[in-house]
Amino acid sequence: QVQLVESGGGLVQAGGSLRLSCAVSGSIFRMNVMGWYRQAPGKQRELVARITSGGSTNYADSVKGRFTISRDNAKNTAYLQMDSLKLEDTAVYYCNANNILNGAIYWGQGTQVTVSS
């Protein structure tokens, strides 16, 4: 059974930083493209950042230059470093794993990030 467990969310003031972690079990981690998505109240879930097993990344325009996605294949963990946080970054952040061998997609339970003024 594949499990994704996020941690690191919380309340932070605008301009501050948070680091999210996503620990993956039950799947060969390096065979997954890892992504972070977010969903704000009343809005659709959107892609924030994605990283391939080889380390190639892409970001939503709204977070470029502020957020950094990374992965540690030895620890089966993906990270999202969020700097210069803005009020509009407030959302539930979800970790996503896309297995490149069989196309299976997995989601974490989500972690709340709240940015205050």
C-alpha positions in Angstrom: 0.0 0.0 0.0 1.4 3.3 -1.1 1.3 6.1 1.5 2.3 9.8 1.3 2.6 11.6 4.6 3.0 15.4 4.6 4.3 17.5 7.4 5.6 21.0 8.0 2.5 23.1 7.4 1.4 25.8 9.9 0.8 29.5 10.5 3.4 32.0 9.3 3.5 35.7 8.8 3.8 37.2 5.4 7.4 37.2 4.2 8.2 34.2 6.3 9.2 30.7 5.3 8.0 27.1 5.7 9.4 23.8 4.6 7.0 21.0 3.7 8.0 17.4 3.6 6.4 14.4 2.0 7.5 10.9 3.0 6.6 8.1 0.6 6.3 4.4 1.5 5.1 1.4 -0.3 6.5 2.5 -3.7 9.9 2.7 -5.4 10.4 6.4 -4.7 12.8 7.1 -7.6 10.1 5.8 -10.0 7.8 8.6 -9.1 7.5 12.1 -10.4 6.8 14.1 -7.2 4.6 17.1 -7.1 3.1 19.6 -4.7 -0.4 21.0 -5.3 -2.5 23.4 -3.4 -6.2 24.2 -3.0 -7.4 27.4 -1.5 -11.0 27.8 -0.3 -13.4 28.1 -3.2 -10.7 27.4 -5.7 -9.6 24.4 -7.8 -6.6 22.4 -6.9 -3.5 23.7 -8.7 0.0 22.5 -9.4 2.6 24.4 -7.4 5.8 22.5 -8.4 7.0 19.2 -9.8 10.3 17.3 -9.8 11.3 14.3 -11.8 13.4 11.4 -10.5 16.4 13.0 -12.3 15.8 16.4 -10.6 14.2 18.4 -13.4 11.7 20.9 -12.0 8.9 23.1 -13.0 6.9 25.7 -11.1 3.7 27.6 -11.3 4.4 31.2 -12.3 3.0 32.5 -9.0 5.7 30.8 -7.0 8.8 31.0 -9.2 11.7 32.5 -7.4 10.1 32.0 -4.0 9.5 28.2 -3.7 12.0 25.4 -4.3 11.0 21.7 -4.7 13.6 19.0 -4.0 13.8 15.3 -3.3 16.0 12.9 -1.4 15.8 9.5 -3.1 17.7 7.9 -0.3 15.1 9.1 2.2 12.1 8.6 0.0 11.1 12.2 0.7 10.2 15.2 -1.3 10.3 18.8 0.0 8.9 22.2 -0.7 10.8 25.1 0.6 8.5 28.1 0.6 10.1 31.6 1.1 8.7 35.1 0.9 5.3 33.7 1.6 2.3 35.8 0.6 -1.3 35.9 1.9 -2.4 34.3 -1.4 -0.2 31.3 -0.6 -2.7 30.3 2.0 -4.1 26.9 1.1 -4.1 23.2 1.8 -1.0 21.8 0.2 -1.0 18.2 -1.1 1.8 15.9 -2.0 1.4 13.9 -5.2 3.3 11.0 -6.6 3.0 9.8 -10.2 4.5 6.4 -10.9 6.2 6.5 -14.3 6.1 2.7 -14.6 2.4 2.1 -14.3 0.9 5.6 -14.3 -0.6 5.3 -10.8 -1.2 8.5 -9.0 -1.2 8.9 -5.2 -2.1 11.8 -2.9 -1.2 12.7 0.6 -3.8 13.9 3.1 -2.9 17.5 2.8 -1.3 20.0 5.2 -2.6 23.5 5.9 -0.5 26.5 5.3 -1.8 29.8 6.5 -0.1 33.1 5.9 -1.1 36.0 8.0 -0.5 39.7 7.7 
